[in-house]
Amino acid sequence: MKILTIDIGGTNIKVKVNNDAERRKIPSGNYMTPEMMVSLVFEATKDWEYEVISIGFPGVIKKYKIVVEPKNLGDGWLGFDFEKAFGKPVKLINDAAMQALGSYQGDTMLFLGLGTGLGSALVAEGTVVPMELAHLSYRKGTFEDYLGLRGLERLGPEKWQQHVEVVVGRFKNAFLPDDIVLGGGKSKLLTQIPEKCRLGTNNNAYLGGFRLWEKSYHLG
């Protein structure tokens, strides 16, 4: 099966097919509507062949549907019919959950995406469960206020890393994972990896998109 994975972000939209090593980027921003995204993806992939599509979306997804409008994109995403627009079968998943699925190596894995915000997902025995840990209360704000970009800029790299280690410890005690993956663009800034954690890579998002169509993986 030829699969196109689309990873939608507030800065770039990244696309890749599972039968080609090439990745392509499309500039994005708070002006990006779903109609514009579809048109730009068609243009960027006009020389590629694919039968089905996986989309990683920066927002809350339930049963392959967008629940709320995204914060860092344009309007019109809620209720948009991606299958009709692309004319192909589409599976929609939260972007952190898609990267988590691509990072999974077995047993129970906790994924934390350190980026503009804080993405989170749990994968257990091949089933991926998206979570929204970012907005739970922590200190004088939320986990995202300390581990996301705002926290990094406010606290500085050293104190930001200290909070990362504290929060990872809390989640480790709460979820008892066998494996913890720290992904997202800001994970590269960590000078020391917390105990029993490993770094992920944004490239795993593509693998997660491909795995969505495999029978051995499921959405919780």
Helices and strands as residue ranges (DSSP letters): E 3-8, E 12-17, E 23-27, H 34-44, E 52-57, E 61-62, E 65-66, H 82-86, E 90-94, H 95-103, E 108-114, E 118-124, E 127-131, G 133-135, E 137-138, E 141-142, H 143-147, H 149-155, H 157-175, E 179-183, G 185-189, E 197-199, H 204-211, E 218-219
